[in-house]
C-alpha cells in the first residue's frame, strides 16, 4: 500500500488500484495455500495407506486440474492404483463371502486438509 497524496477527483482511481493490488496478492496467497494443502493431503494419504507391496502407497500424486490468474484447483489422486482406493477406503465383499475390512486413509486426510486450508487462508489474509 502506498502513502501517496491524491486529489478528490483521483480518489476513486486510487482506491480501485489499491483494491486490485490487494486482490492480486490475496489470489496468490490463496493459490499457495491450496498447493500446500494438496501436498499435505497427499503426504497424509501416503503415510496412512495400507502397505502390501508399497506400490499403492507410492502411487499418490497431486496435479493442478485448472488454474487461472485468480484461482487454482488441485487434485490428489492415485496414479496407477486408483481402482484400489475405494475398495481399501470402504472395504468390499469377498468372493468366498464376508467382507474385507476398511482401511480409512483418504477421508481423514481430506478432513485434515480442509482444516489446514482454512488456517492457511486466514493466516495469509491477516498478514
KERO-99728 format. One line per field, with one value per residue (C-alpha): x, y, z; residue in one letter; residue number from 0. Coordinates in steps of 0.2 Angstrom, whole numbers, always signed. Each point is the difference from the previous one (the first is absolute). Example, Ala and Ser with C-alpha at 12.3 -4.5 7.8 and 13.67 -1.06 7.14 Angstrom:
! residues 2
px = c(+62,+6);
py = c(-22,+17);
pz = c(+39,-3);
rest = c(A,S);
nr = c(0,1);
***
This chain:
! residues 127
px = c(+0,+7,-1,-3,-10,-15,-13,-18,-2,+13,-6,-11,+14,+12,-12,-3,+19,+3,-15,+7,+17,-8,-10,+16,+9,-14,-2,+18,-1,-15,+8,+15,-11,-9,+16,+7,-16,+0,+18,-5,-15,+10,+14,-13,-9,+17,+5,-16,-3,+0,+16,+1,+14,+1,-5,-17,+7,+13,-13,-8,+4,-7,-4,-7,-17,-3,+8,-3,+7,-13,-2,+7,-7,+11,-4,+8,-1,+7,+10,-1,-9,-16,-11,+5,-4,-18,+2,+13,-9,-17,+3,-8,-9,+12,-3,-1,-13,+3,+8,+17,+3,+1,+17,-6,+14,-7,-15,+11,+13,-14,-7,+18,+2,-16,+6,+17,-6,-11,+14,+12,-12,-4,+19,+3,-14,+4,+19);
py = c(+0,+17,+16,+12,+15,+1,+13,-3,-3,-13,-9,-13,-5,-1,-11,-11,-3,-4,-13,-8,-1,-8,-12,-6,-3,-9,-11,-5,-4,-10,-10,-3,-6,-12,-7,-3,-8,-12,-5,-3,-11,-10,-3,-4,-13,-8,-1,-8,-11,-19,-8,-17,+3,+19,+4,+7,+11,+7,+3,+15,+17,+18,+10,+16,-4,+18,+17,+18,+16,+0,-18,-18,-17,-14,-18,-14,-17,-17,-1,-18,-8,+10,-16,-4,+16,-2,-19,+4,+15,-8,-18,-13,-16,-16,-13,-14,+11,+12,+17,+7,+13,+18,+10,+18,+11,+12,+7,+5,+8,+10,+6,+5,+9,+10,+6,+4,+10,+11,+3,+5,+11,+9,+2,+7,+13,+6,+2);
pz = c(+0,-5,+10,-14,+0,-13,-3,+2,-19,+0,+16,-8,-12,+14,+11,-15,-3,+18,+0,-16,+8,+16,-11,-10,+16,+8,-15,+0,+19,-3,-14,+11,+14,-12,-6,+17,+6,-15,+4,+18,-5,-11,+13,+13,-12,-4,+18,+6,-15,+2,-5,-10,-13,+3,-18,+6,+13,-13,-13,+7,-9,-2,-15,-5,-8,-5,+3,-4,+6,+14,+5,+0,+2,+6,-1,+11,-9,-1,-16,-4,+14,+0,-1,+18,+8,+3,+4,+13,+7,+2,+0,-12,-2,-2,-13,+14,+10,+13,-1,-1,+14,-4,+1,+2,-6,-13,+10,+15,-11,-9,+17,+5,-16,+2,+17,-7,-14,+11,+11,-14,-8,+16,+4,-18,+1,+17,-4);
rest = c(X,X,X,X,X,X,X,X,X,X,X,X,X,X,X,X,X,X,X,X,X,X,X,X,X,X,X,X,X,X,X,X,X,X,X,X,X,X,X,X,X,X,X,X,X,X,X,X,X,X,X,X,X,X,X,X,X,X,X,X,X,X,X,X,X,X,X,X,X,X,X,X,X,X,X,X,X,X,X,X,X,X,X,X,X,X,X,X,X,X,X,X,X,X,X,X,X,X,X,X,X,X,X,X,X,X,X,X,X,X,X,X,X,X,X,X,X,X,X,X,X,X,X,X,X,X,X);
nr = c(0,1,2,3,4,5,6,7,8,9,10,11,12,13,14,15,16,17,18,19,20,21,22,23,24,25,26,27,28,29,30,31,32,33,34,35,36,37,38,39,40,41,42,43,44,45,46,47,48,49,50,51,52,53,54,55,56,57,58,59,60,61,62,63,64,65,66,67,68,69,70,71,72,73,74,75,76,77,78,79,80,81,82,83,84,85,86,87,88,89,90,91,92,93,94,95,96,97,98,99,100,101,102,103,104,105,106,107,108,109,110,111,112,113,114,115,116,117,118,119,120,121,122,123,124,125,126);
***
